[in-house]
Amino acid sequence: MHTALLRASAASDLLVLGARPHGSPGPRLGMVNGTVLQHAHCPVAVVPRR
């Protein structure tokens, strides 16, 4: 999954990712979000799910 997002980021102005809502158990950012945040070719916005 992260490979497709990284490829898409190369031709994008902004990549928007979802995150677990505040107060949910476990980490809010998973492995895919962490990888994309570190290696994306464009700005990344992480928005919590409702």
C-alpha positions as CSV (number, residue, x, y, z in Angstrom):
1,M,0.0,0.0,0.0
2,H,2.7,2.5,0.9
3,T,4.4,2.0,-2.4
4,A,1.4,3.1,-4.4
5,L,1.0,6.1,-2.1
6,L,4.6,7.1,-2.5
7,R,4.3,6.8,-6.3
8,A,1.1,9.0,-6.2
9,S,2.9,11.6,-4.1
10,A,5.5,12.2,-6.9
11,A,2.7,13.6,-9.1
12,S,0.6,15.3,-6.3
13,D,0.5,18.7,-4.6
14,L,-0.9,17.2,-1.4
15,L,-1.5,13.7,0.0
16,V,-4.2,13.3,2.6
17,L,-4.1,10.3,4.9
18,G,-6.5,9.2,7.6
19,A,-5.5,8.4,11.2
20,R,-7.3,6.8,14.1
21,P,-9.4,9.2,16.1
22,H,-8.0,10.7,19.3
23,G,-8.7,8.5,22.3
24,S,-8.7,5.2,20.3
25,P,-6.6,2.4,21.6
26,G,-3.1,1.8,20.1
27,P,-1.0,4.2,18.1
28,R,-2.7,6.8,16.0
29,L,-0.3,6.4,13.0
30,G,0.4,3.0,11.6
31,M,3.3,1.7,9.6
32,V,1.9,2.9,6.3
33,N,1.3,6.5,7.5
34,G,4.8,6.6,9.1
35,T,6.5,5.4,6.0
36,V,4.6,7.8,3.7
37,L,5.3,10.8,6.1
38,Q,9.0,10.1,5.9
39,H,9.3,9.5,2.2
40,A,6.6,11.3,0.3
41,H,7.5,13.7,-2.5
42,C,4.9,16.2,-1.6
43,P,3.3,17.6,1.6
44,V,1.2,15.2,3.6
45,A,-1.9,16.0,5.7
46,V,-2.9,13.5,8.4
47,V,-6.6,13.8,9.3
48,P,-8.2,11.8,12.2
49,R,-11.2,9.7,11.2
50,R,-14.5,10.4,13.0
